[in-house]
């Protein structure tokens, strides 16, 4: 079930919340939590009921192992073997569903054999609920998990706002919240602020991300077919996808936070204006923040982090980003994307180290310097997204060759037609104004870039009412400059955004991160 669907917005969500609050008030917290777990499983099973058994089995297995690991009376060697066994099982299940066919494809190429691909459908959210539970196992083994209530754990894993595409949660952030009495009672302020948060995310997804998808996908499809692509076509396609992914993932993250906030539950921040980053280190502190945290805490630090010399540190960075790329998808394009970001991080850390040796103040820079750094970072990220989105490596190279090849800056006829069929192009056609397709494309990208780089993000708008959960190391402070208030003016603005977004739900449009 999609957040951006009439079924979810008009049926599932109101029914789920209404029954949850009624049960919480009259039947007790255990019954209300049981209902929320059942509703979350229904939400997950809506896509494919066949995989309900998989997530239920995963929950039972990992909870049982977690209770064993949390018993510090057991011998250390026993707990360690149990921990290793559990992690291997989780990764084996994930590997089968996500990487079996990728492995067979490459084995066929290397050995010249013809193993038949398995008929495997990737379960939605398997990467997210697997990583969430591995984090729980690690914390249980380290003695950092303190609560082992099965209902709370089941809700921690299945809670529908985060189940499909994150954020990747820590038990210490979420499980204590499920024990608070306040979340079981309807609160008008929580609900109104959460609803506003959700609508802002829905608007990003439906009105912005989906509207520019038609300007990005055709270029990547053309590259996959080997068609020639002009330079301006390539820039239009690459920038359109870059902004589409931004608003798609930002929209989902906002919607997830808003849904939880309606019940008084705080999810950790997962997206913080990453295109405003001034370097790649800063980018990864802002993009998919909970995944970055997971990779840092459970992979990079476990490999030794930065405590074993510069060479080892840079090797650990590269390994971490390679595995991070592979986590996003089973393909060489994702591996190259991860390798690129690993290389970018190595260069970034090396540059910072050199500046420190020269006595530079890393916290001081001019406005011009920050602007140039932001542009350079954005271009590096864009190059990475070309690999990330392309069907194969050859397609990515065709687009990159066009991006950086000199040619007359005109759109090809096929892409010019697509631009004139876009939202802005149709509006221009209605007005009767004669404008070139190049001007329509430039205007579209300029408006979206202005929103991206110059406007406040959602947590800044909602800063007086959203703050990160206790135990969250990143962004623990609220945003006091937030401007949303429960006033008539804001109610009108949110109402307009709601109607506009609902009218825009003309076709099913999955979130891009659902495939990961």
N, C-alpha and C positions, 0 to 999 in steps of 0.2 A: 504494500500500500504506500502511495506517495503522499508526502505532506502537501504537495501542490495538486490535489485532486478534490473534486466535489465530494467524493465518498468519504475522504478523511475529514475535510473541513466541516461538512454539513451533517455528517452522521457519526463517524467513529469518535471524533474528538468530543463533541458535546455529550454523547451518551456515556463515554468512558469517564469524563470528569464528573458528570452529574451523579452517576452511581457511586463513584469513589468518595465523593463528599458526603453523600447520604449514608453510605456504609461506615465511613469514618466517624460520623456523628452519632449514629444509632446502633451500629453493630460492633464497633471496636476496631482497633488498628490492624489486628491480624487478619480480620476478614477483608478490610479495605486493601491491604497489601496483596492478599491472595487474589482479589479482583484485578488489581493493577497488573500482576504477573500474568494472569489469564488473558487480560486484554492485550498485553504486550505480545504474548505468544500468538494471539489471533492476528494482530497487526503483522507479525513476521510471517505467519502462515498464509496470509492473503495472497502473497506472491506465488508460493509453491508449498502446499501443505506437506509434501513429501519430506521436506527438510526440517520439519518440526522435531522429528525424532533425533536428528543430529544435534540441534542446539540443546535439547533437553538432556541427552546423554552427555554432552560436553559439560553442562552445569553440574550434573550429578557426579561425574568423574572428578572434576576439578574441586568441587566443594569437599568431597571425601578426602582427596589428597591434601587439600589445604588444612583440614582438621588434624590430619596426621602430622603434617609439617609444623603445625602450631603447637603440638605437644612437645615441649622442650624436655620432658622426662625421657623421651626416647634417645637412643644412642645417636651421636652425631653422624656416624657412618651410615646408619639406617636412614636417617632423615635425608642425608645427601643423596643416597641411591634412589630413594623415593622421589626426591625432587628432580633428579636427572631423568628418571623414567617418565615422570609426568610431562616434563617439557618436551621430551622426544616424542611422546604420543601426540601432544598438541601440534607440534610442528609436522609430524608425519601426516596427520589428517589434513592440515592446511596444505602441505606439499602435494598430497594426492589430488585434491580438488583443484588446486591452483596451478600446479607446475608439472603434472604428469605428462600432459600432451606436449608441453614445451620441451621436456626432457626427451620424449620419444622422437620429436621432430629433429632435434640436434643429433640424437643417436643415429637416426637414419642417415643423416648427411655425413657424419663422421665415419660410420662403418659401412655405408652403402647398402644398408638393409631396408626392409620395408615393413616395419612393425605398424600394425593398424592402430590408429588413434582410438583412445577410449571415448565412449559417449558420455562425457561428463559435463554437467551443468553446474557452473560455479554458484554455490549458495550465497545469497546476499548477506553482506556484513560479516562473512566468516573471518576475514582478516581482523576486523575490529573486535569481535567478541573473543577471538582467540588471543589477541594481544592483551586485551583487558584481563583475561583470566591468567595468562602467563605472568603478568605484573602482580596479580594477587598471590600466585604461588611463590614468586620471588620474595615478596614482602612477608608471607607466612614463614618461609624458610629463614629469613633474616630476623624473625621475631617482631616485625613491625605491624603485622595484622593482629588486631586485638579483639575483633568481634567475629563470631562464627554462627550467627543466626541464619538459618537456612533460607527463610523467607526474604530476609534483607539481602542475602547473597543472590538469590534468584532474581529479585528486582534490580539489584545492582547490575546484573548481566543483561537482563532482557528489557530494561526500562526503555520504552519505545522512542522517546525523543533522541536517544543516542545510538540505538541498536544497529541501524543500517550503515551509517557513515560517520560514526564518532560523535563526540570526542572519545579518545581512549582514556578511560577513567582509572583513578586510584581508589581503592577501597576506603582509605582514610578520608577522602574528600566526600564520598557519597553515603557510605553505610551509616555513619552517625546521623545524617540528615533524615534517614528513614525512621529513626527512632524518636524524632521530635513530634510532639503533639500538634504543633501549629500547622503542619502540612496537611493534616486530615480535616481541617476546617476551612471552608471557603473564606477567602479574604479579598475584598473588592479591589484593594490597591494592588495586591499581588497579581490578581487576574487581569486588571486593566493594563498594568505595565507589561505583563507577559504577553498579552494579546497584541499590544502595540509593537513589542519586540518581534513577535511572530509575523505581523503584517509587514513590517519593514523588510524582513527577510524574504517574505513571499513576493513583495514588489521587486526586490533585486533579482530574484530568480525568474519570475514570469515576464516582467516588463523590460528588464535590461538584458539579462543573460540570454533568455530565449529569443529576444528580438535580434540579437547580433549573431546568433548561431548560424543563420543562413548566409552570413558573410565570411565565415571561417571554414565550415565543413566542405563546401564545394572546391576550395583550393586544395585541401588535403586529399579529397577524392580524385581530383584531376592529376595531382602528383602521383598518386598510387597507380593511375592508369598510364603514366608515362607521358602525359600531355605537356606541351611546352607552356611555361608560365612566365608572364612578364614581371618585371621588377615591382611595379605598383600593385599588381595582383597579389604577389607574394607578401608584400608589406600589409596589404589590406587583410589577407587571410590570416597571417601570423598575428597581427595586432588584434584582430577580431576574436580569435581563439584565446589569446592571452587575457583579454578583458572578459570574455565569456566565462572562462574557468574561474576567474577572480570573483565575479558576481554570483556565479553558480554556487561555489563553495562558501563564499561569504554569506549568501542567502540561506543555504542549508544550516550553517553554524548559528546564524541569528534565529532561525526558526526553531532549532533544537533548544537553545537557551530560553527562548520565549515560551515554548511548551512547558518546560520544567518550571519556569518562573510562575506560570499560572497556578501551580500547586505550592509555591513557596520553596521549591527546590532549586538550588544553584548549581548549574553545570560549570565546569572550568571553561575559561575563554580559550577558543581554538583558532581565532583569526583576528589579527590586529593590524589592518592596513599594511600588508607586506610590501606593496609596491611603493610605499613611502620610505622603504629601507634605504640606507645610504651605503650598505655593503652587504655581502652575502651572509656574513655572520648575523647581522641585524635581520636579514630576510628570514632566516630560519628560526629566529626568535619570534617571528610574527606569523609565519605561514604554518598551518597545521601544527600548532604549538604543542598539543598533547602527544602527537606522534614524535615530534622532535625531542620532547622530554623523555618519552619511552626509549628512543634510540640512544639518547645521551646516558640515561640512568642505568639501563639494562644491557646495553651493548658496548657503547664507547667506553664507559668507565670500567666495565668488566674486562675489556681488552687491555686496560692499563691507563686509558685516558692520556693525560699529558704529564704523567709522573715518571716516565721512563725515557726521557730524552726527546729531542725534536724529531728525529727520524721515526721513532716509534709512534710519536704523537701523530705525525702526518700519515703514517701507515694506518693507524687506527681510524683517523678521519675518513680516509679513502675507503676502507673496508666497511665502515658504518654507512656511508652514503651509497656504496654499491649495493649493500643489502637493503637499504632504504628504497633504492630504485627498483630492485627486484620485488620488494613488498608491494609496490604499486601495480605490478603486472608482470606476467610471464612473457617477456619478449626482449630482444636485444635493444630495442629503442629505449625501454625503461632502464636497462642496465647502463646504456650510454648516458642517459639523463642523470642517473645517480653518479656515474663516474665524473661527468662534467661538474656537478655540484661539489663532489669531493675535491676535484682539482681547484675549483673556485675558492673553496674554504681554505685549502692549503696555501694558495697564493695570498688570500686575505690575511691569514694568520702570520705568514711569513713577512708580509708588508708591515703589519703592526709591530712585529718583533724588531724589524729593521728600524722603524721609526722610533721605537722605545730606546734602542741602542744609540740613536742619534740625538736623544734627549727631547724629542717632540712631545707635546701634550696631546694625547689621543682624544681627549674630551673637548678640545678646542679646535674650531674650524670656522672659516668664513662662510657667509651665505652662498657665495659663488662656489666655494669648494664643496659644500653639501649638495648643492644643486647638480654639479657635475658628477659627484659620486652617486647620486640618486639615478641620474640618467644612465651612467655606466652599468650600475647594478641592474636596472630595468632591462637594458639590452642583453646582458648576460643571461638573465632569467628568460627573456624571450627566446633566445637561441636554444636554451634547454627545453622550452615548451614545444618547439618545433619537433624535436625528437620524441618528446612525450606524447604528442598527438598523432604523429605520422604512423601509417600502417606498417611501414618497414623502414630500414635504414636508407635504402635507395631513394625512397620518397622524401625523406627528410633532407637528403643531400640535394635533391632537385630544388626544393624550396629555398634552402640556404644559398645555393648557387645563384638563384634568381634574386634573393634579397641583396646580395652584395655584388651583383653584376651590373655594370653600367648599361643603361638602355633609356629610351625615351620614356618619360614618366606619363604613360597613357595606360588606361585600362584596356584589356582585351575585350572584344565584343561580348563574349559570353559572360564575363564578370561584370561588365557595365550594365547588362540587362538585370543581373541579380541585384546590383546596388540600387537600381531604379525601382525594383520590386520590394525593397526593404521598407521599414516603417516610415523613415524620413522621405525616401524616394516616392512612396505612394502619396504622402502628404503634399510634397512639392507638385506632384502631378495633378492633384485635386485643385490646388491653388492656381494652376496654369502658368506658374513662373518657369521660365526657361533657364535651367541650370544643368551643367554638365554632371555626368556620373562621378567624375573625379571630385567635384566640389561637394556632392552629396556624401561621398565616402569620407572626405576630409572633415566635413561638418559633423558627421556621426561620431567619428573617432575622437574629435576634439571635445565634443560634449561629454562623452563617456570618460575620457581622460581627465576632464575638469572635475567630474564627480569623484573619480578615483583619487586624484592627487590633492584636491583642494577642499573637499567637503569633510565634515566630521564623520567618523564612523559610528556604527550603531551603539556601541558601548559608551561612546562619548555623549551621544544624544540621550541615552538612557542612564547616564552615570549616577544619578541620584537614587536609582532604584535597583541597579544591578551591581553586585560585587561578587568576586570570586569566592568559592567555598573555603571554609577553614581547612588548612592542610595543603592548600595549593600554593606552591612557591612562586609561580609566575603571576604577575598582575594581581597581587593580593589587595592592592588599594582600589577603592572605588574611584570613579571619575567625577569629582565635585563640580566640574564645569558642565555636566550634563544639562540639557535644556528641556527635556520632556517633563511635562507636569500634567496631572490629571485635571485639565481645564477644558472648557468648551472648545477653545480654538484647536487644541490638539485632538480632541475627539472628532472634530470636523475633518481635520487633515487625515487622520487615520481612517476615517470612514471613506473618504475619497480614494485613498490608496487601496482600501479593501475592495471597493466596488470595481475599481480599475483592474486590480489583479484578478478578481473573480471573472470578470468579463474576458480577461486574457487567457483563461484556462480553456482554450478551444481544442487542444490536443494534448495527449499524454507526453510529458517531457521528463525523462528520468534525470536525476542529479548525476553529474559526471563522475562523482566519487563512488556511486553505487557499484561500479564495475571493479572497484579495488577491494 
